[in-house]
Amino acid sequence: MSPTERLGWWHARRIRSVAGADLVTLVLLVTLAVIIMVCGRRARGTLAPRSAVANSQILDDLELPLRLPNAPVVDPSGHRAPLLDRMKKPRAAVAFYAPWCGPCQKELPQLSKFLGPHVDIFVVVSADEDLEATRRQLANLGLGDLGFFVDETQQFTREGRVTALPTTFLVTRQGAVLARTKGYSMSELFLLKRRVAPGDENFAMPEVE
């Protein structure tokens, strides 16, 4: 075999090797694409809105405390006493509030209007809030007579696992948590109203926001 023939044979072998490698690469790419498509479809099914809402509800229920502590709070006049000892009605709505929180300003008047006749409403603010600003904001909302209490020890915030504002608890005299809402939602307030006054026909189901 001449040097020229040997060179041609070597080139042919190289071409076959490269072609074989390209074929293997193509098969791997196609396989990877199929795997990505399958995983994507499974993820889409797993993360569908209904599934996401259900999973979120489960997590929310798991972190729901069974009871709020009868911890001492301080009113604007400086009087300190356990919050639940101040209850006059069988149930109370404990609303965690802040004067800078926009959704709080929307929720609290509705909470007072629809639940106020049936339960005690306790507005609880953090110890680092500006008390004068809180007083002014409540007055601006027409809720100056509602008053508020300072969670001086942060025990309510901690044991209530309050991570967002507004957060409202419906509790018994013993502090047992009957329901909790997070954020401002008229539909959630409707459910609270149904819990405390199921026979009240004056409160129609609000439109879902």
C-alpha positions as CSV (number, residue, x, y, z in Angstrom):
1,M,0.0,0.0,0.0
2,S,1.4,3.3,-1.0
3,P,1.7,6.3,1.4
4,T,-1.1,8.0,-0.4
5,E,-3.4,5.0,0.0
6,R,-2.5,4.7,3.7
7,L,-3.3,8.4,4.2
8,G,-6.7,8.0,2.5
9,W,-7.5,5.0,4.7
10,W,-6.6,7.0,7.8
11,H,-8.9,9.9,6.8
12,A,-11.7,7.5,6.1
13,R,-11.3,6.0,9.6
14,R,-11.3,9.4,11.2
15,I,-14.4,10.4,9.3
16,R,-16.2,7.2,10.5
17,S,-15.0,7.9,14.1
18,V,-16.3,11.5,14.0
19,A,-19.6,10.4,12.4
20,G,-20.0,7.8,15.2
21,A,-19.3,10.3,17.9
22,D,-21.8,12.8,16.4
23,L,-24.4,10.1,16.3
24,V,-23.8,9.3,20.0
25,T,-24.0,13.0,20.8
26,L,-27.3,13.4,18.9
27,V,-28.8,10.4,20.7
28,L,-27.8,11.9,24.1
29,L,-29.2,15.3,23.1
30,V,-32.5,13.8,22.0
31,T,-32.7,11.7,25.2
32,L,-32.0,14.8,27.3
33,A,-34.7,16.8,25.5
34,V,-37.2,14.0,26.2
35,I,-36.3,13.9,29.9
36,I,-36.6,17.7,30.2
37,M,-40.1,17.6,28.5
38,V,-41.3,14.8,30.9
39,C,-39.9,16.7,33.9
40,G,-41.5,19.9,32.7
41,R,-44.9,18.3,32.4
42,R,-44.7,16.7,35.8
43,A,-43.6,20.0,37.3
44,R,-46.4,21.8,35.6
45,G,-48.9,19.3,37.0
46,T,-47.4,19.5,40.5
47,L,-47.3,23.3,40.5
48,A,-50.8,23.8,39.1
49,P,-52.7,26.6,40.9
50,R,-55.1,24.2,42.6
51,S,-52.2,22.1,43.9
52,A,-50.2,25.1,45.0
53,V,-53.2,26.5,46.9
54,A,-53.8,23.1,48.5
55,N,-50.2,22.8,49.6
56,S,-50.2,26.4,50.9
57,Q,-53.3,25.7,52.9
58,I,-51.7,22.6,54.4
59,L,-48.6,24.5,55.4
60,D,-50.7,27.3,56.8
61,D,-52.7,24.8,58.9
62,L,-49.6,23.2,60.2
63,E,-48.2,26.5,61.6
64,L,-51.6,27.6,63.1
65,P,-51.1,27.8,66.9
66,L,-53.7,26.0,69.0
67,R,-53.8,28.7,71.6
68,L,-52.7,32.3,72.2
69,P,-51.1,33.1,75.6
70,N,-52.8,35.2,78.2
71,A,-49.8,37.5,78.1
72,P,-49.6,41.0,79.6
73,V,-50.1,43.9,77.3
74,V,-49.9,47.6,77.9
75,D,-52.6,50.1,77.0
76,P,-51.8,53.7,75.9
77,S,-52.3,54.9,79.4
78,G,-49.5,52.6,80.6
79,H,-51.8,50.1,82.4
80,R,-50.4,46.5,82.2
81,A,-52.7,43.5,82.3
82,P,-53.2,40.1,80.6
83,L,-55.0,40.6,77.4
84,L,-57.5,37.8,77.7
85,D,-58.5,39.0,81.2
86,R,-59.9,42.1,79.5
87,M,-62.5,40.0,77.5
88,K,-66.2,40.8,78.2
89,K,-67.7,38.6,75.5
90,P,-67.2,34.8,75.0
91,R,-64.9,35.4,72.0
92,A,-62.4,38.0,70.8
93,A,-60.8,39.0,67.6
94,V,-57.1,39.8,68.2
95,A,-55.9,41.9,65.3
96,F,-52.2,42.5,64.9
97,Y,-51.9,45.9,63.4
98,A,-49.4,48.6,62.4
99,P,-50.1,52.3,61.5
100,W,-47.8,52.0,58.4
101,C,-49.5,48.9,57.1
102,G,-51.9,49.7,54.2
103,P,-53.9,46.4,54.3
104,C,-54.3,46.9,58.0
105,Q,-56.1,50.2,57.4
106,K,-58.5,48.4,55.0
107,E,-59.2,45.4,57.2
108,L,-59.6,47.0,60.6
109,P,-62.7,49.2,59.8
110,Q,-64.4,46.2,58.2
111,L,-63.4,43.9,61.1
112,S,-64.9,46.4,63.6
113,K,-68.1,46.8,61.5
114,F,-68.9,43.2,60.9
115,L,-67.5,41.5,64.0
116,G,-67.6,44.3,66.6
117,P,-71.2,43.6,67.7
118,H,-70.4,40.0,68.4
119,V,-66.9,39.8,69.8
120,D,-64.4,41.9,71.7
121,I,-61.8,43.4,69.3
122,F,-58.3,43.8,70.6
123,V,-55.8,45.7,68.4
124,V,-52.3,44.6,69.2
125,V,-49.2,46.5,68.0
126,S,-45.5,45.8,68.4
127,A,-43.4,47.4,71.1
128,D,-41.4,49.3,68.5
129,E,-44.3,51.1,66.9
130,D,-44.8,54.8,67.3
131,L,-47.7,55.0,69.7
132,E,-48.7,58.5,68.7
133,A,-48.8,57.6,65.1
134,T,-50.9,54.5,66.0
135,R,-53.3,56.7,67.9
136,R,-53.6,59.2,65.1
137,Q,-54.1,56.5,62.4
138,L,-56.9,54.8,64.4
139,A,-58.6,58.2,64.9
140,N,-58.3,58.8,61.1
141,L,-60.1,55.5,60.5
142,G,-62.8,56.5,62.9
143,L,-61.7,53.8,65.4
144,G,-60.2,56.1,68.1
145,D,-62.6,54.5,70.7
146,L,-61.3,51.0,69.8
147,G,-57.9,51.6,71.5
148,F,-54.9,49.4,71.2
149,F,-52.5,47.3,73.2
150,V,-48.7,47.0,73.1
151,D,-47.2,43.6,72.9
152,E,-44.4,44.7,75.1
153,T,-42.8,41.3,75.6
154,Q,-43.5,40.1,72.0
155,Q,-45.0,37.0,73.5
156,F,-48.1,37.3,71.4
157,T,-46.2,37.8,68.2
158,R,-43.8,34.9,69.0
159,E,-46.3,32.3,70.2
160,G,-48.9,33.4,67.6
161,R,-46.3,32.9,64.9
162,V,-47.3,36.2,63.4
163,T,-45.2,36.7,60.2
164,A,-47.5,39.1,58.2
165,L,-49.7,42.1,58.8
166,P,-52.6,42.2,59.3
167,T,-53.0,38.9,61.1
168,T,-56.3,38.4,63.0
169,F,-57.1,35.5,65.4
170,L,-60.6,34.5,66.6
171,V,-60.1,33.2,70.1
172,T,-62.1,32.0,73.2
173,R,-61.7,33.3,76.7
174,Q,-59.2,30.5,77.3
175,G,-57.2,31.7,74.3
176,A,-58.1,28.7,72.1
177,V,-57.7,29.7,68.4
178,L,-60.9,29.1,66.5
179,A,-59.7,30.8,63.2
180,R,-56.9,33.0,61.8
181,T,-56.7,35.3,58.8
182,K,-53.6,36.6,57.2
183,G,-53.7,39.7,55.0
184,Y,-56.8,41.7,54.0
185,S,-59.6,39.6,52.5
186,M,-63.3,40.3,52.7
187,S,-64.0,36.7,52.0
188,E,-61.9,35.7,55.0
189,L,-63.8,38.3,57.1
190,F,-67.1,36.8,55.9
191,L,-66.0,33.4,57.1
192,L,-65.1,34.9,60.5
193,K,-68.5,36.5,60.7
194,R,-70.2,33.2,59.9
195,R,-68.3,31.6,62.8
196,V,-69.5,34.2,65.3
197,A,-72.9,35.0,64.0
198,P,-74.1,32.3,61.5
199,G,-77.7,33.4,61.7
200,D,-77.0,37.1,60.8
201,E,-78.6,37.7,57.5
202,N,-77.5,41.3,57.3
203,F,-74.0,40.4,56.1
204,A,-74.1,39.2,52.5
205,M,-71.3,37.3,50.9
206,P,-68.8,39.8,49.4
207,E,-67.4,39.5,46.0
208,V,-64.1,37.5,45.9
209,E,-61.2,39.9,45.4
